[in-house]
Amino acid sequence: MAGPLSHNPPNADRHITDGAIAWLWVVFAFFLVATFGMIAWQFMRPRGTRFFHNIAVVILATSTIAYFAMASDLGATPIFVEFQHAGFAQTRQIWYVRYIQYFINFPLLLIMLQFATGLALSDILTTAFFAWIVVVCGLVGALVASLYKWGFFVMGVFALMYIWSSLNGHGPRTAFGAGDGVRSGYRRGSGYVTLITLMYPLVWGLSEGGNVLSPSGEMVWYGILDLLLGPLFLYYFIFGLRAVDYEGFGFRSGKYTDTYGAGAGGFGGHHGAGTGAATGAAAGAATGAATGPSSTTAGTGTGTGTATHDVEKTAGGPGTAPAAAADPATTGTGTTTGPSAV
């Protein structure tokens, strides 16, 4: 029976072999089983406690599709190599489908990990952005045939250093709402992720960068790293959170009906601009009836004004905010002029 290399012939001088194809099918099978296992685990959890499971499902499903493509010898493009290490081979397979996988998975992995901390959302999203920089620099550098590829490599490593500092420096020092047990688990997880991601630049430099590793060797190394950072880490990390109270993370669904009118612990300041804009209070339009013998008579009168303002809803406040409060009536004076009394 013809294999993928017969149905989808290689498009470069230096390409993967049948042995690498067999290894890629094995990795694909691991990811496929892990994906279905995570989906089943997700539905065993109560609603509202599936945040980490949902992200893990996306990561595993994305890797499953990527490895199916690579095992089918699809998703690669020929690129002229900078260094010749295999006779007269001029082009090498560069697997852009792998970088599509990393572009989706790497930021999600960091988001999942750092949402267990007390980091601000802006800090988490900034870390995810630098993950995109790492992936894009790796892809562009792999597609460049000249020595300029190493400029992208250096920029990608600097982006990785920012990620490592966020994972191991700023993250552990925040206040963990779910308790110190989560803090210790996070330290182990962030250290593990740092250790594995240290290996990716080394593999890149020996394969797409330096053309030292063959495409088959490249597949073996990337497959091992992806399995360590994918199913193994995800199941370990989520299993460690199995007994943690999700309320401690402070997650909210974001639905209007779930947050408006919430009692204790609800979103404070959800509605009500607290403007207290008084309408009519300053007016107190005085209307005075002019009486008297003189041509100009001062009169006094009373006027009323209504002040409307929203009341800001605070956390732990009542279920609904009072609608509007009316200011007390205001009084004013006015003068009228008229003809002389007859």
PyMOL commands that set and color helices and strands:
alter all, ss='L'
color gray80, all
select helices_A, chain A and resi 4-7+18-44+51-71+96-114+121-143+149-173+180-209+215-240+246-249+256-259
alter helices_A, ss='H'
color red, helices_A
select strands_A, chain A and resi 76-80+91-95+296-302+331-337
alter strands_A, ss='S'
color yellow, strands_A
deselect
rebuild
show_as cartoon
